[in-house]
Amino acid sequence: MARQLRRSTGTVAEPPARKPPPRVAARPDIGRPGRGIGQFIGEVRSELRKVAWPTRQQAAKLTALVVAIAVAVGFILGGIDFVFSELFRALLR
């Protein structure tokens, strides 16, 4: 309840004061699309230079691993689907 009655005096007590919401600092690049996009692209290039990229051999091995796992999961899910479809066919006969 926002307001409560006091029995002894008959006056209404006000709720405690709320804190104002935090202020968000203004960004200087908002409103200037050319500068903001150029700065963004520069920062992206700077970060991409720091990335430890895999070698061609590492990329090939990891790609083969992902494909193998995807095929294995596909067979497992296909097998589960087949078992359940046969189970439902048997129940509906």
Secondary structure, DSSP 8 states (H G I E B T S, - for coil): ---EE-TTT--EE--------------TTTT-HHHHHHHHHHHHHHHHHH-----HHHHHHHHHHHHHHHHHHHHHHHHHHHHHHHHHHHHH-
